[in-house]
């Protein structure tokens, strides 16, 4: 199933390329050019958990917490007060 890309592109509703499985599922041959994909993978940030419409971003309560998570990575996301139920 196509997911939501790290850049926010909703691959799950895209009809541009019927053969594309989405970038998180290897739809692009190379992500070397994609700063969002490389950064999120490097820092361990998950945009959406498998089979869910929530991810690390949803753990944060404030804009400041989200910015800090993007700067520092997954460990900061785990410090945020969890809103996910």
C-alpha positions as CSV (number, residue, x, y, z in Angstrom):
1,X,0.0,0.0,0.0
2,X,1.3,3.4,-0.9
3,X,2.0,5.5,2.2
4,X,2.6,9.2,2.9
5,X,6.1,10.3,1.7
6,X,8.5,12.0,4.2
7,X,7.9,15.2,2.3
8,X,4.2,15.0,2.9
9,X,3.2,13.9,-0.6
10,X,0.2,11.6,-0.3
11,X,1.4,8.7,-2.4
12,X,-1.7,6.8,-1.4
13,X,-3.9,9.1,-3.5
14,X,-1.5,9.8,-6.3
15,X,-2.6,8.7,-9.8
16,X,0.4,10.2,-11.8
17,X,2.3,6.9,-12.1
18,X,0.2,3.7,-11.7
19,X,3.3,1.5,-11.4
20,X,4.8,3.5,-8.6
21,X,4.6,1.9,-5.1
22,X,5.6,5.1,-3.3
23,X,9.0,6.3,-2.2
24,X,8.9,4.7,1.2
25,X,8.3,1.3,-0.4
26,X,11.1,1.8,-3.0
27,X,9.2,3.5,-5.7
28,X,12.2,5.6,-6.7
29,X,15.4,4.0,-7.9
30,X,17.5,6.5,-6.0
31,X,16.7,8.8,-3.1
32,X,20.1,10.4,-3.1
33,X,18.5,13.7,-4.2
34,X,15.7,13.7,-1.7
35,X,16.7,15.7,1.5
36,X,13.5,14.7,3.4
37,X,13.9,11.0,2.7
38,X,17.6,10.9,3.6
39,X,17.2,13.1,6.7
40,X,14.3,11.1,8.1
41,X,15.9,7.8,7.6
42,X,19.2,9.0,9.0
43,X,17.5,10.3,12.2
44,X,15.1,7.3,12.5
45,X,12.0,9.4,12.2
46,X,8.9,7.5,11.0
47,X,6.2,9.6,9.3
48,X,3.5,6.9,9.5
49,X,3.7,3.6,11.4
50,X,2.9,0.5,9.4
51,X,-0.9,0.3,8.8
52,X,-1.6,3.5,10.7
53,X,-2.1,7.2,9.8
54,X,0.0,8.3,12.8
55,X,3.8,8.5,13.3
56,X,6.6,10.1,15.3
57,X,5.2,13.6,14.5
58,X,2.0,12.8,16.3
59,X,3.8,12.2,19.6
60,X,4.7,15.9,19.8
61,X,2.4,18.4,21.5
62,X,3.9,21.6,20.2
63,X,5.5,23.1,17.1
64,X,8.7,23.5,19.1
65,X,8.8,19.8,20.0
66,X,8.3,18.9,16.3
67,X,11.1,21.2,15.2
68,X,13.4,19.8,17.9
69,X,12.5,16.3,16.8
70,X,13.4,17.1,13.2
71,X,16.7,18.6,14.3
72,X,17.7,15.8,16.7
73,X,15.8,12.7,15.5
74,X,13.9,9.8,16.9
75,X,15.2,10.1,20.5
76,X,13.5,13.5,20.8
77,X,10.2,12.0,19.4
78,X,10.3,9.4,22.2
79,X,10.6,12.2,24.8
80,X,7.5,13.9,23.6
81,X,4.3,13.3,25.5
82,X,2.4,10.7,23.5
83,X,-0.9,11.7,22.1
84,X,-1.3,8.5,20.2
85,X,-3.9,6.0,21.5
